[in-house]
Amino acid sequence: MIKYTLAFLKRGNELLMLNREKGSWMGRWNGVGGKIENGETGEQCVLREIQEETGIQLSTIEFKGNVYWYNPDGTLTGGMHLFLAELPETFEYITPYKVNEGILDWKTVDWIMHPENEGIANNQYFLPTILNEEAIYNFYFIYDGNTVIDFYKEKLPSFSRSV
């Protein structure tokens, strides 16, 4: 039940983040992405969404895994493909920048991962893995309402490199 994509654009020690004006994660910083359209692969969707939301045109992006979310009773309620693009440290993209989806800004990884930062989506659960490991993972969240009550990850076989 994967209907969405999420990408993180990395420049040195910064990620281009979007403070969302609409649900889900309204008012929180998150990566960019969106809903997969009929006939699209996950990669096609995320490249289109990056172009639409940021104006940045990429030809390729690295698949880093999948995120699934469940209710406490074990019912799967959704999923998304995760991607990472490593941009050159000299890549120029002036922020803050207001777009239809919200406000884009470069945020340091340390700021995003700070334990007292309550202004981001639940990226702190999987960001260290996708930023620091070559392997591809499935990430599993169990939510009770909007509260994460459990999280775990599973390393996927090396042949699972595309979506």
Residue pairs with C-beta under 8 A, 6 or more apart in sequence:
1 68
1 76
1 77
1 78
1 79
2 36
2 42
2 66
2 79
2 80
2 81
2 163
3 35
3 36
3 78
3 79
3 80
4 33
4 34
4 35
4 36
4 78
4 79
4 80
4 81
5 33
5 34
5 36
5 42
5 45
5 46
5 49
5 80
5 81
5 82
5 83
6 30
6 31
6 32
6 33
6 46
6 67
6 80
6 81
6 82
6 83
7 31
7 32
7 33
7 46
7 49
7 50
7 61
7 82
7 83
7 84
7 85
8 15
8 16
8 31
8 82
8 83
8 84
8 85
8 123
8 127
8 130
8 131
9 15
9 16
9 31
9 32
9 50
9 54
9 56
9 85
9 87
10 84
10 85
10 86
10 87
10 131
11 87
11 88
11 89
11 91
11 93
11 106
12 89
13 108
13 109
13 110
14 106
14 107
14 108
14 109
15 31
15 106
15 107
15 109
15 112
16 31
16 32
16 54
16 93
16 95
16 104
16 105
16 106
17 29
17 30
17 31
17 104
17 105
17 106
17 107
17 112
17 120
18 29
18 30
18 31
18 32
18 53
18 99
18 101
18 102
18 103
18 104
19 27
19 28
19 29
19 102
19 103
19 104
19 105
20 26
20 27
20 28
20 30
20 101
20 102
21 101
21 102
21 103
22 101
22 102
25 121
27 119
28 119
28 120
28 121
29 105
29 107
29 112
29 119
29 120
29 121
30 120
30 121
30 123
31 123
32 49
32 50
32 53
32 54
32 101
32 104
33 45
33 46
33 49
33 50
33 53
33 80
33 83
34 45
34 49
34 52
34 53
35 45
36 42
36 45
37 45
37 48
40 48
41 162
41 163
42 63
42 81
42 83
42 163
43 61
43 63
43 81
43 83
43 162
43 163
45 81
46 61
46 81
46 83
47 58
47 59
47 61
50 56
50 57
50 58
50 61
50 85
51 57
51 58
53 99
53 100
53 101
53 104
54 93
54 97
54 99
54 104
55 99
56 93
58 85
61 83
61 84
61 85
62 83
62 84
62 85
62 86
63 81
63 82
63 83
63 136
63 161
63 162
63 163
64 82
64 83
64 84
64 129
64 130
64 136
64 137
65 81
65 82
65 126
65 129
65 130
65 136
65 137
65 138
65 139
65 156
66 79
66 80
66 81
66 82
66 137
66 138
66 139
66 163
67 79
67 80
67 82
67 126
67 138
67 139
67 140
67 141
68 76
68 78
68 79
68 138
68 139
68 140
68 141
69 76
69 77
69 78
69 79
69 140
69 141
69 142
69 143
70 76
70 77
70 140
70 141
70 142
70 143
71 77
71 142
71 143
71 144
72 142
72 143
72 144
72 149
77 143
81 163
82 126
82 130
82 139
84 130
84 131
93 106
95 104
95 105
95 106
96 103
96 104
96 105
97 103
97 104
97 105
98 104
109 127
109 131
111 117
112 120
112 123
112 124
112 127
113 124
113 127
113 128
117 124
122 141
122 148
125 139
125 141
125 148
125 151
126 137
126 139
126 153
129 137
129 139
129 153
130 137
135 155
135 156
135 158
136 155
136 156
136 158
136 160
136 161
137 153
137 154
137 155
137 156
138 153
138 154
138 156
139 151
139 152
139 153
140 150
140 151
140 152
140 153
140 154
141 148
141 150
141 151
142 148
142 149
142 150
142 151
143 149
